[in-house]
Amino acid sequence: MSFDGFGEYAVDFFDGLVVDNSKAYWDANKATYDTDVRAPMTALLGELEKEFGGEFGSPKVFRPHRDVRFAKDKRPYKDHCGGVIESGRGSGAYYVEVGPDGLRVGGGCFHMESDQLARFRAAVAEEIHGDPLRDILAELERAGWKILGDRLKTAPRGYAKDHPRLDLLQYRSVYAARVWPPDDTLHERGCLTRVRTAWRQLRAFNEWASDHVGLTDRGR
């Protein structure tokens, strides 16, 4: 199946879900989700898999249901549809999402387990690996990306407060994200070009994460 854009009612579906996040709304509009959201997302990832998959991972469309077992927010459905190509969480990812805000793409270390975080900081602490990461993130920012993540307010244990890359060492997760508000391109094949171009810009970041963070040795 080729990707020709997300369906005409993809954003409308999520606008409605934000207002009425109920099983009744979901059941009444599931056909729109299937045809205008999930099927195009599957096709989009399928077309991108050849370039970005392989050893890096297989494409996956995230399920629409939220895990509410331990959450204060008991809304049953996610207000977006996300897809990803990754070998494992934390070691780099090519992410894409459609929702009420339009198209979102991202990549990097969305979550790191303790062993991954230790390797991340060990690499950042060394000039030979840390400076290239700084350069990669700076280049992404110049290209219009936002660098986000969870950060400590102080130096992590074992690292000096005056370390030259303290700002990077403070990250517990770090990723790049970019958003395009809803527009005509979202519903056209040009959306594929938009995502492919963005993911190519993320390649150096993800390769750094794969080389220096890698897969977790711990079970989730």
Residue pairs with C-beta under 8 A, 6 or more apart in sequence:
1 39
1 42
1 43
1 46
2 43
2 47
2 189
3 40
3 43
3 44
3 46
3 47
3 189
3 191
3 192
4 40
4 43
4 188
4 189
5 40
5 185
5 186
5 187
5 188
5 189
5 190
5 191
6 36
6 37
6 40
6 41
6 98
6 186
6 187
6 191
7 32
7 35
7 36
7 37
7 40
7 187
8 36
8 187
9 32
9 36
10 32
10 36
10 37
10 40
10 98
10 186
10 187
11 98
11 99
11 100
11 102
11 182
11 186
12 32
13 29
13 32
13 33
13 36
13 37
14 37
14 79
14 80
14 98
14 99
14 100
15 100
16 25
16 29
17 25
17 26
17 29
17 77
17 79
18 79
18 100
21 75
21 76
21 77
21 79
22 76
23 76
26 33
26 64
26 76
26 77
33 64
33 81
37 81
37 98
38 61
38 64
38 81
41 61
41 81
41 83
41 96
41 98
42 59
42 61
42 83
44 83
44 96
44 191
44 192
44 195
45 59
45 60
45 61
45 83
45 85
45 96
46 59
47 192
48 59
48 85
48 94
48 192
48 195
48 196
48 199
49 58
49 59
49 85
51 196
51 199
52 85
52 94
52 199
53 59
53 85
55 87
56 85
56 86
56 87
56 92
56 94
56 206
56 210
57 84
57 85
57 86
57 87
57 88
58 85
59 83
59 84
59 85
60 83
60 84
60 85
60 86
61 81
61 82
61 83
62 78
62 81
62 82
62 83
62 84
64 77
64 78
64 81
65 76
65 77
65 78
66 73
66 75
66 76
66 77
66 78
68 74
68 75
68 76
79 99
79 100
80 97
80 98
80 99
80 100
80 101
80 104
81 97
81 98
81 99
82 95
82 96
82 97
83 95
83 96
83 97
84 93
84 94
84 95
84 96
85 93
85 94
86 92
86 93
86 94
86 95
87 210
87 215
88 215
88 216
89 110
89 111
89 216
90 109
90 110
90 111
90 112
90 113
90 116
90 173
90 209
90 213
90 215
90 216
91 109
91 116
91 209
91 210
91 213
91 214
91 215
91 216
92 107
92 108
92 109
92 205
92 206
92 207
92 208
92 209
92 210
92 213
93 106
93 107
93 108
93 110
93 175
93 206
94 107
94 199
94 202
94 206
95 104
95 105
95 106
95 107
95 110
96 103
96 104
96 105
96 106
96 195
97 103
97 104
97 105
97 106
98 104
98 186
101 179
101 181
101 182
102 179
102 180
102 181
102 182
102 183
102 186
103 179
103 180
103 182
103 186
103 191
103 194
103 195
104 177
104 178
104 179
104 180
105 177
105 178
105 195
105 198
105 199
105 202
106 175
106 176
106 177
106 178
106 202
107 175
107 176
107 199
107 202
107 205
107 206
108 149
108 174
108 175
108 176
108 202
108 205
108 206
108 209
109 116
109 120
109 149
109 171
109 173
109 174
109 175
109 209
109 213
110 173
110 175
111 173
112 120
112 172
112 173
112 213
112 216
113 216
113 218
113 220
114 218
115 216
115 217
115 218
116 213
116 214
116 215
116 216
117 172
119 212
119 213
119 214
120 171
120 212
120 213
121 156
121 159
121 169
123 129
123 130
123 133
123 212
123 213
124 130
124 133
124 165
124 168
124 169
125 159
125 163
125 165
125 169
127 164
129 208
129 212
130 165
130 168
131 165
132 208
133 168
133 205
133 208
134 165
134 168
136 204
136 205
136 208
137 147
137 174
137 176
137 205
139 204
140 147
140 176
140 201
140 202
140 205
141 147
143 201
144 178
145 176
145 177
145 178
145 201
146 176
146 177
146 178
147 174
147 175
147 176
148 174
148 175
148 176
148 177
149 171
149 172
149 173
149 174
149 175
150 171
150 172
150 173
151 170
151 171
151 172
152 170
152 171
152 172
153 170
154 161
154 170
155 161
155 163
155 166
155 169
155 170
156 169
156 170
159 166
159 169
160 166
163 169
168 174
176 202
176 205
178 198
180 186
180 194
185 191
185 194
